[in-house]
Amino acid sequence: MSWWHSIVKWGAGVRQHAREEDLNRELRAHLDLEAEEQRESGLTELDAAYAARRALGNVPLIKEDTRATWSWMLLERLVSDVRHAGRQLRQHPGFTAVAVLTIALGIGANTAVFSLINATLLYQPPYHEPSRLVDLWQNLPEAGMVRLGVSPAEYRDYRDRNRAFASTAAYETVALDATDGREAQRIKGVRIRPETILEPLAAEGAARARPVLLTFAAAVAFVLLIACSNVANLLLGRAAARRREIALRSALGASAGRLIRQLLTESLLLAGTGGVLGCLLAHLITSVATRVGPEQAPGLQSAAIDLRVLGFTVAVSLMTGLVCGLAPAIHSSRPNIGETLKSASRQGGDLGRSAQRARAALVIFETASAVVLLVCAALLIRSFVEVLQVSPGFNPEGVLVARTSFNRERYPDSPRRRLVERAIAERLRSLPGVTEVAITTHLPLADDRSIGFALEGSDPHDFYWANNTLVSGNYFSAMGIRLVRGRTFTDADSPEAPMVAVVNQTMAHTFWPGDDPIGKRILWAGRTLTIVGIAGDVRLQGLDGAVTPTVYNSVYQIESGATRNAVFVVRAATDVTRLGPDVRKIISSVDPGLPVFDVRRLDEIVAASLAARRFTMLLLASFAALALTLAVIGLYAVLSYLVAQRTSELGVRLALGASPRRIVCHVVSQGMRLAAAGALVGLLAGTLAATTVSSLLFGVRALDPTAFLVAPAVLLLVALAASYVPARRAATVDPLVALRSE
């Protein structure tokens, strides 16, 4: 259909040309009639023509007003404005590139964060009336445990006795073993009622991610505002260079609204181009974040640039164009025509005091915003450093772990399972460099299991909770966990022997303060356990989590659902990473039907427990660095403009004997005053921002003095470097050249 479009376009051009010809003929006729009347009154031919033109008025304005009555004129004006704006931007590629890149950075950061918010907080589950769906669980705050499941009997009570729910359903996550006859693998599954259709609830983890995502949203909003301030500063600087052009257009009849529309079109074109690049940048950011971010981060793996995110990008681009261009456009649309045209011999122009104050205010806002983000980033960095100083309670260096499971069909009785576990452990000890091999059902920082117990001799209604792990006797030495007092488990602790337990220090201090817990007994699930040892505290829930009471039992003495899971802990004096394939082969050689999975170093588990906190810190620090860069660029641009405008003044000072050093100090002091004012405002605003990130901190107060000293210091140092470059340029001005240009 290209030929049809060509005909339509040709026809529209013919009609437009015909209308223009009719308008020109009409205006010429009016001029001829008016000139004829002037000649009849006695004027010469030349004077009559001049008088006719004066009587008719502003011909370009008459043409523009007439065109406004034609159909499709609004679209034609828009196309004309866009073409003119494109020509203006192409004529100044340096300005255009800086402005577009600045906007792209701001919009790209916002789009990337919004894609995360869209995948979590704004995501609607694919259910009918999702707002009516609820997920029920149990919390035990006295034990520090949350999101506990319910027993089948409890579920039946909820189902049969409630009056609030229209219907209920239960599900259970299970582990399944898949094998092809040669090798077994572990997969995850969900056990549900037969009549239930279940999809994962997307709201899972959204509440936990909300504070972090809102912090990111606030950070990138600051980045976008800084970018807008930078571009507004650039547009104000360009307005000075275009004062004569705008004054001439105004003198030729262009209205203030017409000028504002044209200037806004330029800023919107910049913002639109920056939005396209920002969308590409956001796609790159989300792709990188998906690869390097923590796997358990809610919404991170599903973040994508969809229609909603694209709509957000378009809206932000339009808003950015208006915010950047409105104030410069309004300021430029009211030129002093006479004064501006008198300065025709000068290059460029001066914005005036009000515009200079506006540019200074924008720089102060930029630096203040950068300080706010630097304060928040410094607080998170300090928190991360504090977390790294926390001892996990074990030594993860030189330890490899490998998981397997014993299903009930293959191992219906515990003696056979224990025999296979011992055989695997013996073969693993024969590997070169291996010094210890232990077995546990749960690993710290990765697994969680709790039991309810009572104290012997206490009120039977007094029920307590503690973490629980079943381990072999050498587990503590293999993990590097300190044995404070007593003993660990031995071969004598068989299923027929009296049941024993080892507790951690926190449990000893909590339930037997000032007393010796060794020899004391606890009651658990019909068993009586005698405490025979006290182990050092281990961080089970995370390095930034609280230490909770913990009970250790012998994996060879007590049988429970947990003993179906086995984790082999291998400590070696050599590089344990190379032992991974051998560990897999040994476990499979004993029983090819055993799945072997999650073979990795123990220090990787420790690092994974810090992944979310590390990711949050790095992302916010990146936003702070971006904000600092944009703010410093804005400061540099303002000082460079001031130096360019004051070239003649600086030349006079140098000619009158001022030293280059004094000129440098003078210009640098101007920049540092702006930076210092921004730092002061940023510190005041930072006190409020710090309270909003307090929930993300560990071991650091929200008003940490170090963070509030480092943030402005970094800004002032970078601002000093940014101020020195234009200051040095000012000191090298040739007085003769400066005076001659004036």
Secondary structure, 3 states (H helix, E strand, C coil): CHHHHHHHHHHHHHHHHHHHHHHHHHHHHHHHHHHHHHHHCCCCHHHHHHHHHHHHCCHHHHHHHHHCCCCCHHHHHHHHHHHHHHHHHHHCHHHHHHHHHHHHHHHHHHHHHHHHHHHHCCCCCCCCCHHHCCCCCEEEHHHCEEEECCCHHHHHHHHHHCCCCCCCCCEEEEEEEEECCCCEEEEEEEEECCCCCCCCCCCCCHHHHHHHHHHHHHHHHHHHHHHHHHHHHHHHHHHHHCHHHHHHHHHCCCCHHHHHHHHHHHHHHHHHHHHHHHHHHHHHHHHHHHHHCCCCCCCCCCCCCCHHHHHHHHHHHHHHHHHHHHHHHHHHCCCCHHHHHHCCCCCCCCCCHHHHHHHHHHHHHHHHHHHHHHHHHHHHHHHHHHHHCCCCCCCCCCEEEEEEECCCCCCCCHHHHHHHHHHHHHHHHCCCCEEEEEEECCCCCCCCCEEEEEECCCCCCCCEEEEEEEECCCHHHHHCCCEEEECCCCCCCCCCCCCEEEEEHHHHHHHCCCCCCCCCEEEECCEEEEEEEEECCCCCCCCCCCCCCEEEEECCCCCCHHHHEEEEEEEECCCHHHHHHHHHHHHHHHCCCCECEEEEEHHHHHHHHCHHHHHHHHHHHHHHHHHHHHHHHHHHHHHHHHHHHCHHHHHHHHHCCCCHHHHHHHHHHHHHHHHHHHHHHHHHHHHHHHHHCHHHCCCCCCCCHHHHHHHHHHHHHHHHHHHHHHHHHHHCCCHHHHHHHC
